[in-house]
Amino acid sequence: MDDINVLHHRCLLNLRRRIRDIGDGRPAQERYMRLQKDGDTLSYQGNSEEVGCYVAGHPLSKGNCYFEVTIVDTGVRGTIAVGLVPKFYRLDHQPGWLPYSVAYHADNGKLYNGNPVGQQFGPKCARGDRIGCGIHSENIEAGFTSVFFTKNGKEVGSVEVPVSAEGLFPAVGMHSMGEEVKVDLQAEWLLEEDDSMMMVDSHEDDWGRLYDVRVSGTLLEYVGKGKSIMDVGLAQARQPLTTRCHYYELEIVDAGEKCYIALGLARRDYPRNRHPGWSRGSVAYHADDGKIFHGSGVGDAFGPRCFKGDIMGCGIMFPRDYILDGEGDVDDWDRLEVRPGHAGVQNVLYLNDEEEEEEEDGEEAEQGQDVRKVTVFFTRNGKLMGRREMAVPPGGLYPTVGMLSSGEKVKVDLHPLSG
């Protein structure tokens, strides 16, 4: 009887200990190295040569099978990893590098599954993006489970992984100065709701390049710092305007602090930190001052300023004999090029790699070149504001939206004339 009482007493002590660990509001035995933790915020504190890693105190379970990480700042390289690891995972390694761990890496979109060599898995992630990780708990007691990852609420993919007796613990890794994230260990994953949202979220596929811009359906939201002219948020469509789809529009949903919103067209390799219109191979109508910028950081008076609720439009008036190779099948950007009017003529203006700070006016360099030109036009609330002739770079002119101040939001319709 004495032995039974002692055993019973020990069980009660263990139960009380577990209740205390769960009920004190702090994750039990959470571990982290080379990271600073402030509430739910983690920031990298290393020297960019050593990995910093965080491991939560409790594993995912049937009752808590999902968590999310929001990227606050990508820092120098954006080497942020989100995944699951064993309880005593080494904190000087990125999640996914060592056996029995798995992680989705933001900088290259690869999945690392117990191996320092990753496999292509999903899109890259930037500032403002939410990376989620969860388990399908129905198989967890069978010694393995299906781990899935999400980006901004949309499932990216899944992979089967073994589960140790201790379970799989949420983990975040970082590897360059300035990286910062917010961790939500209580996030919920509602499969039915997310399936119904996939048609809305699929609009992200319409965009070939996104920098400091978050996409939610047709809504674009600026998520950059907005502290200097180098903090431009850029969204460039995956496909250029063509004779079949020659016009697009945006509606200003929120002007933000300064309404530094620009609508225009740009070459495919346009610099990421330059507003549309500021650098060569681009033209844009700027909402904050009503000016048109055409390959220069100095704008010309063009139309009225635009505010919340205004609809800005941009299109091309193509010449009757205009031919664009690959039109109607423009998913492969590398095969898309303009056919010049005369055989053997190249538009050398856009063959050189341009520095991001380049502000030379492209119009001067175009003189004497035999290039194909089109007329670009802009509208405001359905009324024509004006036109501007410009040369078409190899690959065509891509709808490009720029934003630069906190709180800016726009709705973009890339096909307003369809149907």
C-alpha positions in Angstrom: 0.0 0.0 0.0 2.9 2.4 0.8 4.4 1.8 -2.7 1.0 2.5 -4.3 0.6 5.7 -2.3 4.1 6.9 -3.3 3.3 6.2 -6.9 0.0 8.0 -6.7 1.7 11.0 -5.1 4.4 11.2 -7.8 1.7 11.1 -10.5 -0.1 14.0 -8.8 3.1 16.0 -8.7 3.8 15.4 -12.4 0.3 16.3 -13.3 0.5 19.6 -11.3 3.9 20.3 -12.9 2.4 19.9 -16.4 -0.6 22.1 -15.5 1.6 24.8 -14.1 3.9 24.7 -17.2 0.9 25.1 -19.5 -1.1 27.5 -17.4 1.6 30.1 -16.6 1.2 31.7 -20.0 4.8 31.0 -21.1 5.9 28.2 -23.4 7.8 25.6 -21.4 11.5 25.3 -22.1 11.4 27.4 -25.3 15.0 27.8 -26.6 16.7 30.3 -28.8 20.2 31.5 -29.7 21.5 34.6 -31.5 17.9 35.9 -31.5 16.3 38.6 -29.4 12.8 37.8 -28.2 10.3 40.6 -27.3 6.9 39.2 -26.8 6.0 37.5 -30.0 8.7 39.2 -32.0 12.0 37.6 -32.9 15.0 39.6 -34.3 18.3 38.3 -35.5 21.3 39.3 -33.3 24.2 37.4 -34.9 26.9 38.6 -37.3 25.3 37.1 -40.5 27.8 34.3 -40.5 26.1 32.2 -37.8 22.5 30.9 -37.7 20.1 32.0 -35.0 17.3 29.6 -34.2 14.1 29.5 -32.0 12.3 26.4 -30.9 9.0 26.6 -29.1 8.3 25.0 -25.8 5.4 22.8 -26.9 5.1 20.5 -29.9 2.2 20.7 -32.4 -0.7 18.4 -31.4 -4.2 17.6 -32.3 -5.5 20.5 -30.3 -2.9 23.0 -31.6 -1.7 21.8 -35.0 -0.7 25.0 -36.8 1.3 28.2 -36.3 2.3 31.2 -38.4 5.2 33.6 -38.8 4.9 37.1 -40.3 8.0 38.6 -41.9 8.5 42.1 -40.4 11.8 42.7 -42.1 13.8 40.5 -44.5 17.1 42.2 -43.4 20.1 41.8 -45.6 19.4 38.4 -47.3 15.9 37.3 -46.1 17.3 34.0 -45.0 14.3 33.1 -42.8 13.2 29.5 -42.3 9.9 28.3 -40.8 9.3 24.7 -39.9 9.2 21.9 -37.3 12.1 20.3 -35.5 12.8 17.8 -32.6 12.7 19.1 -29.1 16.5 19.4 -28.6 17.3 20.6 -32.1 20.7 22.3 -32.5 20.2 26.0 -32.4 23.2 26.8 -34.7 21.5 25.2 -37.7 18.5 26.3 -39.8 15.4 24.3 -39.4 15.3 21.6 -42.1 19.0 21.1 -42.3 19.3 18.3 -39.8 17.5 14.9 -39.7 14.0 14.8 -38.4 13.4 18.5 -39.2 11.5 20.1 -42.1 11.3 23.8 -43.1 10.2 26.2 -45.8 12.8 28.8 -46.5 11.7 32.3 -47.4 14.8 33.5 -49.4 14.6 30.8 -52.1 11.2 29.2 -51.7 12.8 25.7 -51.2 11.8 22.9 -48.8 14.5 21.5 -46.6 13.6 18.1 -45.3 16.4 16.8 -43.0 19.0 17.8 -45.6 21.1 21.0 -46.1 20.3 20.7 -49.8 16.8 22.0 -50.5 14.2 21.2 -53.2 12.1 23.7 -55.1 8.8 23.9 -53.3 7.0 27.3 -53.5 7.3 31.0 -54.1 9.8 33.2 -52.3 8.5 35.3 -49.4 9.1 39.0 -48.6 8.3 41.6 -46.0 4.7 41.4 -44.9 4.2 37.7 -46.0 2.8 35.2 -43.6 4.3 31.7 -43.6 2.3 29.0 -41.9 3.2 25.5 -40.9 0.9 22.7 -39.6 0.3 19.0 -39.3 -2.6 16.8 -40.4 -3.1 15.4 -36.9 -5.0 12.3 -37.9 -1.8 10.3 -38.5 0.3 11.7 -35.7 0.0 8.6 -33.5 1.1 6.3 -36.3 4.7 7.6 -36.1 4.5 9.9 -39.1 2.4 12.9 -40.2 1.9 15.1 -43.2 3.4 18.6 -42.7 2.0 21.3 -44.8 3.1 24.9 -45.4 1.1 28.0 -46.3 1.9 31.5 -47.7 -0.6 34.3 -46.9 -3.3 31.7 -46.0 -2.9 29.7 -49.2 -1.5 26.2 -48.9 1.8 25.8 -50.8 2.4 22.1 -50.4 2.9 19.2 -48.0 5.4 16.4 -47.2 5.4 13.2 -45.1 7.8 13.2 -42.2 8.5 10.9 -39.3 7.4 12.0 -35.8 9.5 11.2 -32.7 7.9 10.3 -29.4 8.4 13.9 -28.2 6.7 15.3 -31.3 7.5 18.2 -33.7 8.2 21.6 -32.3 7.6 24.9 -34.1 10.9 26.5 -35.1 12.2 29.7 -36.8 15.7 30.2 -38.2 17.4 33.5 -39.3 20.8 34.1 -40.8 21.4 37.8 -41.7 21.4 41.2 -40.0 18.1 43.0 -39.8 15.8 40.0 -40.0 12.7 40.2 -37.8 9.5 38.2 -37.6 6.4 37.8 -35.4 5.4 34.4 -34.3 1.8 33.3 -33.7 1.8 29.9 -32.0 -2.0 30.0 -31.6 -2.9 30.6 -35.2 -5.8 28.6 -36.7 -5.9 26.8 -40.0 -9.4 26.4 -41.4 -9.2 24.2 -44.5 -12.7 24.7 -45.7 -12.4 28.5 -45.5 -9.1 28.6 -47.2 -10.3 26.4 -50.0 -13.0 28.9 -50.7 -10.5 31.7 -50.8 -8.1 30.0 -53.3 -9.8 31.6 -56.3 -9.3 35.0 -54.7 -5.7 34.3 -53.6 -4.9 33.0 -57.1 -4.6 36.6 -58.3 -1.1 36.5 -57.0 -0.2 34.4 -60.0 -1.0 37.5 -62.2 2.1 39.2 -60.9 5.6 38.3 -62.0 7.4 40.5 -59.5 6.3 41.7 -56.1 8.6 43.8 -53.8 7.2 45.1 -50.5 3.7 44.6 -51.8 1.2 42.1 -50.4 -1.5 40.7 -52.7 -5.0 39.7 -51.4 -7.3 39.0 -54.4 -7.2 42.2 -56.5 -6.0 44.3 -53.6 -2.3 45.4 -53.5 -1.1 46.7 -50.1 2.2 48.5 -49.5 4.2 46.8 -46.7 7.5 48.6 -47.0 9.2 50.9 -44.6 8.3 54.1 -46.5 11.2 56.0 -45.0 13.3 56.9 -48.1 12.9 56.9 -51.9 14.8 53.6 -51.9 11.8 51.9 -50.1 9.6 51.7 -53.2 7.1 48.9 -53.2 6.8 47.5 -56.8 4.2 45.2 -58.4 4.8 44.1 -62.0 2.4 42.0 -64.0 3.4 38.6 -65.3 2.4 39.4 -68.8 2.9 42.6 -70.9 0.2 44.6 -72.6 -0.7 43.2 -76.0 -3.1 44.0 -78.9 -5.5 41.6 -77.2 -5.2 43.1 -73.7 -4.0 46.7 -74.1 -5.3 48.5 -71.0 -5.5 48.1 -67.2 -6.8 50.2 -64.2 -6.3 50.7 -60.5 -8.6 52.2 -57.9 -7.1 54.0 -54.9 -8.6 52.3 -51.9 -6.4 54.1 -49.3 -4.1 57.0 -50.2 -1.9 56.2 -47.1 0.3 58.9 -45.6 1.5 60.6 -48.9 -0.4 58.9 -51.8 2.9 58.1 -53.5 1.1 55.8 -55.9 2.2 55.4 -59.5 0.6 53.6 -62.4 2.4 52.9 -65.6 4.4 50.5 -67.9 7.9 49.3 -67.6 10.4 46.9 -69.1 10.5 43.4 -67.6 13.8 43.9 -65.7 12.9 47.3 -64.3 14.8 48.1 -61.0 12.9 47.0 -57.9 13.6 50.2 -55.9 12.6 52.7 -58.5 9.1 54.2 -58.9 7.6 53.5 -62.4 8.7 56.3 -64.7 11.9 57.2 -62.8 14.2 55.0 -64.9 14.6 54.2 -68.5 12.2 51.9 -70.2 9.2 53.1 -68.2 6.5 55.7 -68.1 4.0 56.4 -65.3 1.3 58.8 -64.1 1.9 59.7 -60.4 -1.1 60.3 -58.2 0.5 62.5 -55.6 1.4 65.4 -57.9 -0.4 64.6 -61.2 2.9 64.5 -63.1 4.0 62.1 -65.8 7.5 60.6 -65.4 9.1 59.1 -68.5 12.5 57.6 -67.9 13.5 60.4 -65.6 13.4 61.4 -62.0 12.0 64.8 -63.1 8.3 64.8 -64.0 6.2 67.0 -66.3 2.8 68.5 -65.5 0.3 66.1 -67.0 -3.1 65.9 -65.2 -4.9 66.4 -61.8 -3.8 64.8 -58.6 -5.6 61.6 -57.6 -7.1 60.7 -54.3 -9.0 57.9 -52.5 -11.7 56.5 -54.8 -10.2 57.7 -58.0 -9.6 55.2 -60.8 -6.4 55.6 -62.8 -6.0 53.7 -66.1 -3.1 53.0 -68.5 -3.1 51.5 -72.0 -1.3 51.3 -75.3 -2.5 52.5 -78.8 -0.8 49.9 -81.0 0.0 50.7 -84.6 -2.1 48.8 -87.1 0.9 46.6 -88.3 2.2 46.0 -84.8 3.4 42.4 -84.3 4.5 40.9 -80.9 6.2 37.5 -81.1 4.5 35.0 -78.8 1.3 37.1 -78.3 -1.4 34.9 -76.9 1.2 32.6 -75.3 3.3 34.9 -73.1 3.8 32.7 -70.1 7.4 32.1 -71.1 9.0 35.5 -70.6 12.3 34.5 -72.2 10.7 33.8 -75.6 8.9 37.1 -75.8 10.5 39.8 -77.9 9.5 42.6 -80.2 9.9 42.0 -83.9 11.6 45.2 -85.3 10.4 46.8 -88.4 13.6 46.0 -90.3 15.5 42.7 -90.1 18.7 42.8 -88.1 17.9 45.9 -86.1 18.3 45.7 -82.3 17.1 48.2 -79.7 20.5 48.6 -78.1 19.2 51.1 -75.5 18.0 48.2 -73.3 20.8 45.7 -73.9 23.0 47.0 -71.1 22.5 46.2 -67.4 21.4 49.4 -65.8 22.4 50.5 -62.3 19.5 51.0 -60.0 20.5 54.6 -59.5 20.5 55.3 -63.2 18.4 58.4 -64.1 19.6 59.2 -67.6 16.7 60.1 -69.9 16.1 57.3 -72.3 14.6 59.7 -74.9 18.0 61.2 -75.7 19.6 57.8 -76.2 16.8 56.7 -78.5 17.6 59.4 -81.1 19.1 57.8 -84.1 17.9 54.3 -83.2 15.5 52.5 -85.4 13.1 51.2 -82.7 9.4 50.2 -82.6 7.3 52.8 -80.8 3.8 52.9 -79.4 1.5 55.5 -77.9 0.9 55.1 -74.2 -2.2 56.8 -72.8 -3.5 57.5 -69.3 -7.0 58.0 -67.9 -8.5 59.3 -64.7 -12.1 58.2 -63.8 -12.8 57.2 -67.4 -11.5 60.5 -69.0 -8.4 60.6 -71.1 -5.6 62.6 -69.5 -3.0 62.5 -72.2 -0.6 60.4 -74.3 3.1 59.8 -74.5 5.0 58.1 -77.3 7.7 55.6 -76.2 10.0 52.9 -77.5 9.1 49.3 -76.7 11.9 47.3 -75.0 12.6 43.7 -75.9 9.8 41.6 -74.3 7.2 44.4 -74.2 5.8 46.8 -71.7 4.5 45.4 -68.4 1.8 46.9 -66.2 3.7 48.2 -63.2 2.4 49.8 -60.0 4.6 51.6 -57.4 3.8 52.7 -53.9 6.0 54.4 -51.3 4.1 55.5 -48.1 2.6 53.7 -45.2 -1.0 52.6 -45.6 -1.3 52.7 -49.3 -3.8 50.2 -50.9 -5.1 49.9 -54.4 -7.3 47.5 -56.3 -6.0 46.5 -59.7 -8.0 45.2 -62.7 -5.6 43.9 -65.3 -8.4 43.0 -67.7 -11.1 45.7 -67.3 -12.2 45.5 -70.9 -12.7 41.7 -71.0 -16.2 40.3 -71.3 
